[in-house]
Amino acid sequence: MPNSGEQYVPNPQYEHFKNFSSNGMSFSEKKQVWLGISDVTEAEFDAMMAEEKSREPSVPQVGEMAPDFTAERLGEGRSRTGEYVTLSQLKGRPVALAFGSFT
């Protein structure tokens, strides 16, 4: 995200993904999109998918109790704060988790 006062200029290399939705796409089509925008090889992608598939049986399902964990709270500009929060400390309060890149 640009600092205040900076103009955001989208990378034209990714313009064709503007308003992109993968709804209705087959896994094979999604894979081709992923390979087109990432720097992983097809073999690396397949290995990553196989690893994720092998972990599926141990992943909590929607509606199940989430496992307790501790995570570091990030500060402004995603800087490390040294402050930690544990999920069980938030029992009874709404919790939102954001994974991924916010760039």
DRENTORKOL-3810 file (N, C-alpha, C; in nm, 4 decimals):
REM DRENTORKOL-3810
@n.u->0.0849; n.v->-0.1171; n.w->0.0000; ca.u->0.0000; ca.v->0.0000; ca.w->0.0000; c.u->0.0891; c.v->0.1229; c.w->0.0000
@n.u->0.0614; n.v->0.2190; n.w->-0.0825; ca.u->0.1466; ca.v->0.3369; ca.w->-0.0845; c.u->0.1275; c.v->0.4201; c.w->0.0418
@n.u->0.2330; n.v->0.4943; n.w->0.0782; ca.u->0.2219; ca.v->0.5859; ca.w->0.1905; c.u->0.1280; c.v->0.6984; c.w->0.1513
@n.u->0.0725; n.v->0.7660; n.w->0.2516; ca.u->-0.0188; ca.v->0.8758; ca.w->0.2206; c.u->0.0534; c.v->0.9774; c.w->0.1335
@n.u->-0.0153; n.v->1.0269; n.w->0.0345; ca.u->0.0434; ca.v->1.1221; ca.w->-0.0582; c.u->0.1009; c.v->1.0580; c.w->-0.1825
@n.u->0.1266; n.v->0.9266; n.w->-0.1789; ca.u->0.1791; ca.v->0.8575; ca.w->-0.2971; c.u->0.0627; c.v->0.8109; c.w->-0.3834
@n.u->0.0789; n.v->0.8194; n.w->-0.5124; ca.u->-0.0225; ca.v->0.7738; ca.w->-0.6068; c.u->-0.0013; c.v->0.6250; c.w->-0.6332
@n.u->-0.1075; n.v->0.5446; n.w->-0.6207; ca.u->-0.0993; ca.v->0.4027; ca.w->-0.6513; c.u->-0.1066; c.v->0.3845; c.w->-0.8020
@n.u->-0.0104; n.v->0.3134; n.w->-0.8564; ca.u->-0.0087; ca.v->0.2844; ca.w->-0.9995; c.u->-0.0095; c.v->0.1328; c.w->-1.0155
@n.u->-0.1196; n.v->0.0757; n.w->-1.0680; ca.u->-0.1251; ca.v->-0.0693; ca.w->-1.0830; c.u->-0.0218; c.v->-0.1189; c.w->-1.1842
@n.u->0.0300; n.v->-0.2370; n.w->-1.1579; ca.u->0.1253; ca.v->-0.2995; ca.w->-1.2480; c.u->0.0489; c.v->-0.3490; c.w->-1.3702
@n.u->0.0794; n.v->-0.2984; n.w->-1.4905; ca.u->0.0045; ca.v->-0.3390; ca.w->-1.6102; c.u->0.0167; c.v->-0.4883; c.w->-1.6401
@n.u->0.1196; n.v->-0.5534; n.w->-1.5867; ca.u->0.1372; ca.v->-0.6965; ca.w->-1.6092; c.u->0.0181; c.v->-0.7753; c.w->-1.5541
@n.u->-0.0499; n.v->-0.7196; n.w->-1.4519; ca.u->-0.1600; ca.v->-0.7905; ca.w->-1.3884; c.u->-0.2966; c.v->-0.7299; c.w->-1.4192
@n.u->-0.3029; n.v->-0.6395; n.w->-1.5150; ca.u->-0.4275; ca.v->-0.5704; ca.w->-1.5483; c.u->-0.5383; c.v->-0.6685; c.w->-1.5870
@n.u->-0.5024; n.v->-0.7783; n.w->-1.6531; ca.u->-0.6051; ca.v->-0.8731; ca.w->-1.6966; c.u->-0.6699; c.v->-0.9477; c.w->-1.5797
@n.u->-0.6153; n.v->-0.9304; n.w->-1.4569; ca.u->-0.6769; ca.v->-0.9923; ca.w->-1.3398; c.u->-0.7682; c.v->-0.8965; c.w->-1.2654
@n.u->-0.7829; n.v->-0.7740; n.w->-1.3151; ca.u->-0.8727; ca.v->-0.6766; ca.w->-1.2533; c.u->-1.0140; c.v->-0.7356; c.w->-1.2549
@n.u->-1.0804; n.v->-0.7290; n.w->-1.1415; ca.u->-1.2153; ca.v->-0.7844; ca.w->-1.1257; c.u->-1.2198; c.v->-0.9347; c.w->-1.1525
@n.u->-1.1078; n.v->-1.0035; n.w->-1.1291; ca.u->-1.0997; ca.v->-1.1474; ca.w->-1.1519; c.u->-1.1765; c.v->-1.2243; c.w->-1.0451
@n.u->-1.2488; n.v->-1.3239; n.w->-1.0851; ca.u->-1.3150; ca.v->-1.4152; ca.w->-0.9934; c.u->-1.2905; c.v->-1.5564; c.w->-1.0435
@n.u->-1.2563; n.v->-1.6451; n.w->-0.9520; ca.u->-1.2305; ca.v->-1.7840; ca.w->-0.9925; c.u->-1.3564; c.v->-1.8688; c.w->-0.9828
@n.u->-1.4684; n.v->-1.8081; n.w->-0.9470; ca.u->-1.5939; ca.v->-1.8841; ca.w->-0.9418; c.u->-1.6216; c.v->-1.9447; c.w->-1.0782
@n.u->-1.6603; n.v->-2.0666; n.w->-1.0773; ca.u->-1.6949; ca.v->-2.1328; ca.w->-1.2021; c.u->-1.5757; c.v->-2.1907; c.w->-1.2768
@n.u->-1.4550; n.v->-2.1705; n.w->-1.2244; ca.u->-1.3368; ca.v->-2.2254; ca.w->-1.2913; c.u->-1.3060; c.v->-2.3637; c.w->-1.2353
@n.u->-1.2579; n.v->-2.4519; n.w->-1.3210; ca.u->-1.2143; ca.v->-2.5834; ca.w->-1.2755; c.u->-1.0806; c.v->-2.5690; c.w->-1.2026
@n.u->-1.0423; n.v->-2.6713; n.w->-1.1269; ca.u->-0.9133; ca.v->-2.6674; ca.w->-1.0585; c.u->-0.8003; c.v->-2.6513; c.w->-1.1598
@n.u->-0.8115; n.v->-2.7199; n.w->-1.2717; ca.u->-0.7093; ca.v->-2.7121; ca.w->-1.3758; c.u->-0.6941; c.v->-2.5690; c.w->-1.4277
@n.u->-0.8061; n.v->-2.4990; n.w->-1.4466; ca.u->-0.8010; ca.v->-2.3597; ca.w->-1.4925; c.u->-0.7393; c.v->-2.2689; c.w->-1.3859
@n.u->-0.7775; n.v->-2.2906; n.w->-1.2596; ca.u->-0.7209; ca.v->-2.2117; ca.w->-1.1493; c.u->-0.5695; c.v->-2.2347; c.w->-1.1396
@n.u->-0.5287; n.v->-2.3595; n.w->-1.1597; ca.u->-0.3862; ca.v->-2.3937; ca.w->-1.1541; c.u->-0.3095; c.v->-2.3158; c.w->-1.2606
@n.u->-0.3634; n.v->-2.3093; n.w->-1.3816; ca.u->-0.2954; ca.v->-2.2373; ca.w->-1.4896; c.u->-0.2834; c.v->-2.0884; c.w->-1.4578
@n.u->-0.3870; n.v->-2.0308; n.w->-1.3962; ca.u->-0.3803; ca.v->-1.8903; ca.w->-1.3544; c.u->-0.2703; c.v->-1.8740; c.w->-1.2507
@n.u->-0.2690; n.v->-1.9615; n.w->-1.1504; ca.u->-0.1679; ca.v->-1.9548; ca.w->-1.0446; c.u->-0.0271; c.v->-1.9634; c.w->-1.1036
@n.u->-0.0054; n.v->-2.0579; n.w->-1.1931; ca.u->0.1272; ca.v->-2.0739; ca.w->-1.2530; c.u->0.1647; c.v->-1.9523; c.w->-1.3372
@n.u->0.0652; n.v->-1.8848; n.w->-1.3926; ca.u->0.0916; ca.v->-1.7672; ca.w->-1.4747; c.u->0.1307; c.v->-1.6441; c.w->-1.3949
@n.u->0.0928; n.v->-1.6390; n.w->-1.2671; ca.u->0.1227; ca.v->-1.5195; ca.w->-1.1876; c.u->0.2245; c.v->-1.5431; c.w->-1.0780
@n.u->0.2700; n.v->-1.6659; n.w->-1.0612; ca.u->0.3656; ca.v->-1.6945; ca.w->-0.9537; c.u->0.4997; c.v->-1.7377; c.w->-1.0119
@n.u->0.5948; n.v->-1.7522; n.w->-0.9223; ca.u->0.7279; ca.v->-1.7934; ca.w->-0.9675; c.u->0.7584; c.v->-1.9384; c.w->-0.9299
@n.u->0.6561; n.v->-2.0163; n.w->-0.8974; ca.u->0.6775; ca.v->-2.1575; ca.w->-0.8679; c.u->0.6646; c.v->-2.2392; c.w->-0.9953
@n.u->0.7346; n.v->-2.3497; n.w->-0.9982; ca.u->0.7238; ca.v->-2.4397; ca.w->-1.1122; c.u->0.6002; c.v->-2.5265; c.w->-1.0949
@n.u->0.5608; n.v->-2.5932; n.w->-1.2006; ca.u->0.4448; ca.v->-2.6818; ca.w->-1.1915; c.u->0.4707; c.v->-2.7946; c.w->-1.0915
@n.u->0.5926; n.v->-2.8474; n.w->-1.0886; ca.u->0.6271; ca.v->-2.9536; ca.w->-0.9932; c.u->0.6173; c.v->-2.9016; c.w->-0.8490
@n.u->0.6649; n.v->-2.7789; n.w->-0.8250; ca.u->0.6552; ca.v->-2.7205; ca.w->-0.6905; c.u->0.5087; c.v->-2.6989; c.w->-0.6523
@n.u->0.4289; n.v->-2.6521; n.w->-0.7472; ca.u->0.2864; ca.v->-2.6314; ca.w->-0.7229; c.u->0.2195; c.v->-2.7635; c.w->-0.6867
@n.u->0.2468; n.v->-2.8686; n.w->-0.7646; ca.u->0.1862; ca.v->-3.0000; ca.w->-0.7395; c.u->0.2271; c.v->-3.0531; c.w->-0.6026
@n.u->0.3542; n.v->-3.0338; n.w->-0.5645; ca.u->0.4016; ca.v->-3.0783; ca.w->-0.4327; c.u->0.3311; c.v->-3.0010; c.w->-0.3217
@n.u->0.3133; n.v->-2.8708; n.w->-0.3416; ca.u->0.2452; ca.v->-2.7877; ca.w->-0.2428; c.u->0.0999; c.v->-2.8335; c.w->-0.2263
@n.u->0.0320; n.v->-2.8613; n.w->-0.3362; ca.u->-0.1075; ca.v->-2.9067; ca.w->-0.3301; c.u->-0.1180; c.v->-3.0435; c.w->-0.2627
@n.u->-0.0220; n.v->-3.1316; n.w->-0.2907; ca.u->-0.0228; ca.v->-3.2645; ca.w->-0.2290; c.u->-0.0033; c.v->-3.2529; c.w->-0.0774
@n.u->0.0862; n.v->-3.1626; n.w->-0.0352; ca.u->0.1078; ca.v->-3.1424; ca.w->0.1085; c.u->-0.0180; c.v->-3.0882; c.w->0.1747
@n.u->-0.0826; n.v->-2.9909; n.w->0.1114; ca.u->-0.2055; ca.v->-2.9354; ca.w->0.1674; c.u->-0.3148; c.v->-3.0417; c.w->0.1762
@n.u->-0.3273; n.v->-3.1230; n.w->0.0736; ca.u->-0.4279; ca.v->-3.2295; ca.w->0.0722; c.u->-0.4032; c.v->-3.3283; c.w->0.1856
@n.u->-0.2762; n.v->-3.3585; n.w->0.2145; ca.u->-0.2441; ca.v->-3.4539; ca.w->0.3205; c.u->-0.2785; c.v->-3.3998; c.w->0.4592
@n.u->-0.2866; n.v->-3.2664; n.w->0.4737; ca.u->-0.3187; ca.v->-3.2055; ca.w->0.6032; c.u->-0.4692; c.v->-3.1888; c.w->0.6247
@n.u->-0.5492; n.v->-3.2025; n.w->0.5194; ca.u->-0.6931; ca.v->-3.1775; ca.w->0.5292; c.u->-0.7627; c.v->-3.2543; c.w->0.6409
@n.u->-0.7315; n.v->-3.3828; n.w->0.6641; ca.u->-0.8039; ca.v->-3.4553; ca.w->0.7702; c.u->-0.7852; c.v->-3.3938; c.w->0.9104
@n.u->-0.6772; n.v->-3.3211; n.w->0.9333; ca.u->-0.6531; ca.v->-3.2649; ca.w->1.0666; c.u->-0.6969; c.v->-3.1197; c.w->1.0800
@n.u->-0.7530; n.v->-3.0621; n.w->0.9741; ca.u->-0.7960; ca.v->-2.9221; ca.w->0.9759; c.u->-0.9354; c.v->-2.9133; c.w->1.0369
@n.u->-0.9571; n.v->-2.8205; n.w->1.1317; ca.u->-1.0927; ca.v->-2.8055; ca.w->1.1880; c.u->-1.1915; c.v->-2.7655; c.w->1.0789
@n.u->-1.3101; n.v->-2.8201; n.w->1.0890; ca.u->-1.4148; ca.v->-2.7897; ca.w->0.9922; c.u->-1.4971; c.v->-2.6711; c.w->1.0420
@n.u->-1.5696; n.v->-2.6086; n.w->0.9500; ca.u->-1.6550; ca.v->-2.4960; ca.w->0.9859; c.u->-1.7491; c.v->-2.5401; c.w->1.0969
@n.u->-1.7563; n.v->-2.4599; n.w->1.2017; ca.u->-1.8429; ca.v->-2.4897; ca.w->1.3154; c.u->-1.7732; c.v->-2.5641; c.w->1.4268
@n.u->-1.6567; n.v->-2.6206; n.w->1.4016; ca.u->-1.5808; ca.v->-2.6900; ca.w->1.5057; c.u->-1.4991; c.v->-2.5899; c.w->1.5855
@n.u->-1.4590; n.v->-2.6314; n.w->1.7054; ca.u->-1.3763; ca.v->-2.5484; ca.w->1.7918; c.u->-1.2386; c.v->-2.5303; c.w->1.7273
@n.u->-1.1928; n.v->-2.4069; n.w->1.7221; ca.u->-1.0596; ca.v->-2.3784; ca.w->1.6678; c.u->-0.9540; c.v->-2.4166; c.w->1.7711
@n.u->-0.8404; n.v->-2.4676; n.w->1.7277; ca.u->-0.7331; ca.v->-2.4977; ca.w->1.8231; c.u->-0.6764; c.v->-2.3679; c.w->1.8799
@n.u->-0.6336; n.v->-2.3725; n.w->2.0043; ca.u->-0.5753; ca.v->-2.2541; ca.w->2.0663; c.u->-0.4386; c.v->-2.2264; c.w->2.0038
@n.u->-0.4050; n.v->-2.1004; n.w->1.9890; ca.u->-0.2743; ca.v->-2.0618; ca.w->1.9363; c.u->-0.2398; c.v->-1.9232; c.w->1.9871
@n.u->-0.1137; n.v->-1.8894; n.w->1.9778; ca.u->-0.0637; ca.v->-1.7575; ca.w->2.0153; c.u->0.0022; c.v->-1.6965; c.w->1.8932
@n.u->-0.0265; n.v->-1.5686; n.w->1.8693; ca.u->0.0306; ca.v->-1.4983; ca.w->1.7538; c.u->0.0777; c.v->-1.3599; c.w->1.7977
@n.u->0.1796; n.v->-1.3113; n.w->1.7291; ca.u->0.2291; ca.v->-1.1776; ca.w->1.7587; c.u->0.1379; c.v->-1.0747; c.w->1.6929
@n.u->0.1049; n.v->-0.9719; n.w->1.7681; ca.u->0.0251; ca.v->-0.8605; ca.w->1.7163; c.u->0.1181; c.v->-0.7695; c.w->1.6373
@n.u->0.0775; n.v->-0.7335; n.w->1.5177; ca.u->0.1586; ca.v->-0.6454; ca.w->1.4346; c.u->0.1155; c.v->-0.5013; c.w->1.4540
@n.u->0.2110; n.v->-0.4106; n.w->1.4405; ca.u->0.1837; ca.v->-0.2689; ca.w->1.4554; c.u->0.1663; c.v->-0.2012; c.w->1.3218
@n.u->0.1699; n.v->-0.0712; n.w->1.3250; ca.u->0.1552; ca.v->0.0089; ca.w->1.2044; c.u->0.2613; c.v->-0.0314; c.w->1.1023
@n.u->0.2213; n.v->-0.0433; n.w->0.9795; ca.u->0.3153; ca.v->-0.0829; ca.w->0.8748; c.u->0.3606; c.v->-0.2275; c.w->0.8890
@n.u->0.2821; n.v->-0.3082; n.w->0.9591; ca.u->0.3122; ca.v->-0.4502; ca.w->0.9833; c.u->0.4427; c.v->-0.4716; c.w->1.0583
@n.u->0.4791; n.v->-0.3752; n.w->1.1428; ca.u->0.6017; ca.v->-0.3894; ca.w->1.2220; c.u->0.5753; c.v->-0.4811; c.w->1.3409
@n.u->0.6765; n.v->-0.5513; n.w->1.3833; ca.u->0.6649; ca.v->-0.6413; ca.w->1.4980; c.u->0.6541; c.v->-0.5593; c.w->1.6254
@n.u->0.5653; n.v->-0.6014; n.w->1.7165; ca.u->0.5431; ca.v->-0.5250; ca.w->1.8391; c.u->0.5972; c.v->-0.5946; c.w->1.9621
@n.u->0.6159; n.v->-0.7253; n.w->1.9549; ca.u->0.6551; ca.v->-0.8005; ca.w->2.0742; c.u->0.5362; c.v->-0.8315; c.w->2.1638
@n.u->0.4166; n.v->-0.7868; n.w->2.1240; ca.u->0.2939; ca.v->-0.8163; ca.w->2.1983; c.u->0.2303; c.v->-0.9413; c.w->2.1381
@n.u->0.1839; n.v->-1.0290; n.w->2.2256; ca.u->0.1246; ca.v->-1.1537; ca.w->2.1785; c.u->-0.0180; c.v->-1.1659; c.w->2.2288
@n.u->-0.1004; n.v->-1.2311; n.w->2.1493; ca.u->-0.2387; ca.v->-1.2571; ca.w->2.1862; c.u->-0.2633; c.v->-1.4066; c.w->2.1674
@n.u->-0.3368; n.v->-1.4647; n.w->2.2627; ca.u->-0.3716; ca.v->-1.6064; ca.w->2.2572; c.u->-0.5211; c.v->-1.6177; c.w->2.2334
@n.u->-0.5598; n.v->-1.7034; n.w->2.1422; ca.u->-0.7001; ca.v->-1.7155; ca.w->2.1041; c.u->-0.7891; c.v->-1.7391; c.w->2.2254
@n.u->-0.7489; n.v->-1.8261; n.w->2.3166; ca.u->-0.8347; ca.v->-1.8578; ca.w->2.4318; c.u->-0.8588; c.v->-1.7364; c.w->2.5210
@n.u->-0.7712; n.v->-1.6360; n.w->2.5163; ca.u->-0.7911; ca.v->-1.5141; ca.w->2.5946; c.u->-0.9071; c.v->-1.4304; c.w->2.5393
@n.u->-0.9486; n.v->-1.4587; n.w->2.4174; ca.u->-1.0526; ca.v->-1.3806; ca.w->2.3509; c.u->-1.1883; c.v->-1.4502; c.w->2.3523
@n.u->-1.2005; n.v->-1.5560; n.w->2.4331; ca.u->-1.3245; ca.v->-1.6335; ca.w->2.4367; c.u->-1.4437; c.v->-1.5419; c.w->2.4624
@n.u->-1.5470; n.v->-1.5582; n.w->2.3802; ca.u->-1.6679; ca.v->-1.4792; ca.w->2.3941; c.u->-1.6655; c.v->-1.3494; c.w->2.3150
@n.u->-1.5528; n.v->-1.3185; n.w->2.2552; ca.u->-1.5407; ca.v->-1.1961; ca.w->2.1755; c.u->-1.5264; c.v->-1.2340; c.w->2.0280
@n.u->-1.5785; n.v->-1.1505; n.w->1.9375; ca.u->-1.5602; ca.v->-1.1801; ca.w->1.7944; c.u->-1.4114; c.v->-1.1724; c.w->1.7583
@n.u->-1.3667; n.v->-1.2642; n.w->1.6753; ca.u->-1.2261; ca.v->-1.2681; ca.w->1.6333; c.u->-1.2231; c.v->-1.2817; c.w->1.4813
@n.u->-1.1441; n.v->-1.1993; n.w->1.4172; ca.u->-1.1231; ca.v->-1.2096; ca.w->1.2723; c.u->-0.9753; c.v->-1.2342; c.w->1.2480
@n.u->-0.9451; n.v->-1.3296; n.w->1.1639; ca.u->-0.8071; ca.v->-1.3611; ca.w->1.1278; c.u->-0.7889; c.v->-1.3292; c.w->0.9802
@n.u->-0.6850; n.v->-1.2574; n.w->0.9488; ca.u->-0.6559; ca.v->-1.2228; ca.w->0.8097; c.u->-0.5238; c.v->-1.2896; c.w->0.7714
@n.u->-0.5285; n.v->-1.3767; n.w->0.6727; ca.u->-0.4092; ca.v->-1.4448; ca.w->0.6238; c.u->-0.3803; c.v->-1.3975; c.w->0.4835
@n.u->-0.2551; n.v->-1.3868; n.w->0.4511; ca.u->-0.2189; ca.v->-1.3518; ca.w->0.3152; c.u->-0.1502; c.v->-1.2186; c.w->0.3069
@n.u->-0.1436; n.v->-1.1689; n.w->0.1880; ca.u->-0.0727; ca.v->-1.0443; ca.w->0.1615; c.u->-0.1720; c.v->-0.9331; c.w->0.1368
@n.u->-0.1480; n.v->-0.8213; n.w->0.1993; ca.u->-0.2310; ca.v->-0.7033; ca.w->0.1803; c.u->-0.1462; c.v->-0.5971; c.w->0.1152
@n.u->-0.1159; n.v->-0.6158; n.w->-0.0123; ca.u->-0.0297; ca.v->-0.5207; ca.w->-0.0827; c.u->-0.1064; c.v->-0.4492; c.w->-0.1898
END
